Amino acid sequence: MMPATMRRYASKTSGWRLGLKKLNFFSVNCESESYFCQGSGNCQGLTSSFIDGTMSQAYATSCERLSKSLIKDNPTSDKLSYATSCAQLSEAPARDNPVSDMLVDSFGRRHTYLRISLTERCNLRCMYCMPAEGVELTPNPQLLSQNEIVRLANLFVSSGVDKIRLTGGEPTIRKDIEEICSQLSSLKGLKTLAITTNGITLARKLPKLKECGLSSVNISLDTLVPAKFEFMTRRKGHERVMESIHTAIDLGYNPVKVNCVVMRGFNDDEICDFVEMTRDKPINIRFIEFMPFDGNVWNVKKLVPYAEMLDRVVKQFTSLKRLQDHPTETAKNFTIDGHCGTVSFITSMTKNFCAGCNRLRLLADGNFKVCLFGPSEVSLRDPLRSGVDDHELGEIIGAAVKRKKASHAGMFDIAKTANRPMIHIGG
């Protein structure tokens, strides 16, 4: 029988679907899940081991269940691809901090990556993230405090999470971000502390944030044209974002990841211009399919699918080559001969990657989401403030993780499902 604490705070997650192609696993003697350059034009893939080998038998069984569930919803999908992906995951080497059952869902997926939204506030108004009329923000007393963030993060890390990404809103506008980074980076077992930022204030803050343990940087930039930037974000600041990219490179972040949401009729004509940025700089340009969230007026006509983006790139950059991606990788990664940086595509709408999902989300108001596109949430703030101990919090988290479905819905179903604006969820 479910404990009273779990009955009070648990909520149901909704059903999803998926189409997924084969994911390839490769391992090198490195710890970062990214790409870096050694000399001009010589880029090498990095990945981290993350599966506790002691549970491989149970994981293989769960993978079989996951494959059957995915194939049931996607009868045209490649059964061998699902099976191969699961086998690669189950055979991965043992990790230093084993993943507790709290972070393992009913399909055996181990959730070692936590995204924490520090704030709902932002200094831009990007059209795909926030409605033109703005959104109602959660009152400050209802947002997680620094101590609450660190306590919850410590619970996740001690249970097996080894990567945390700070998001928002715009995380750099939170006044205590340096202290938060310092405390999070000191958590035993955490290997990567990353941030996703719009770059408006990053340039002046990044040197200190690096000292505080920030190890990876994603900067959002949807256009290389200043006037278009002002139109898409409803604010000025293009030159400040470019300055932040250069500052990150100068500080040794390698790669500097640049996120670009591609929207037809807005910036799809700049795809190859963005790719050109990777020629001489350790930049990983990440093209993201336009996704539906409340208030962003999503329309399939604005979506530029992965296949079309890839076709445009390969026509101009004929040496484009696919890299082998880690099973939990969200992006499809490519190199180009002679380029220091890399090119990636995040294909949430047309070629999903739910089978290898290892991500969880803690929102600024303390709500916990197991899927970006799932509307259901469970509060961790309320039980935390009512005085429950970590064991009880773990039961609430574990119950939510166990209810995670095999995959999220298709893009048209997602567009019709009530969910929060991206500004509330965290990028």
Salt bridges, closest charged atoms under 4 A:
GLU64 OE2 - LYS68 NZ 3.41
ASP101 OD2 - LYS402 NZ 3.35
ASP105 OD2 - ARG109 NE 2.62
ASP105 OD2 - HIS111 NE2 3.93
GLU120 OE1 - HIS424 NE2 3.79
GLU148 OE2 - ARG385 NE 2.77
ASP162 OD2 - ARG95 NH1 3.09
ASP176 OD1 - ARG174 NE 2.67
GLU211 OE1 - LYS208 NZ 3.74
GLU230 OE1 - LYS236 NZ 3.23
ASP268 OD2 - ARG312 NH2 3.16
ASP269 OD1 - LYS228 NZ 3.29
GLU270 OE2 - LYS228 NZ 2.92
GLU276 OE2 - ARG279 NE 2.38
GLU308 OE1 - ARG264 NH2 2.79
GLU308 OE2 - ARG312 NH2 2.73
ASP311 OD2 - LYS315 NZ 3.28
ASP325 OD2 - ARG322 NH2 2.84
ASP337 OD1 - LYS321 NZ 2.97
ASP365 OD2 - ARG420 NH2 2.87
GLU377 OE2 - LYS369 NZ 3.75
GLU377 OE1 - ARG420 NH2 2.71
ASP382 OD1 - ARG381 NE 3.02
ASP390 OD1 - ARG151 NH2 2.95
GLU395 OE2 - HIS391 NE2 3.40
ASP413 OD2 - ARG17 NH2 2.89
ASP413 OD1 - LYS416 NZ 3.94
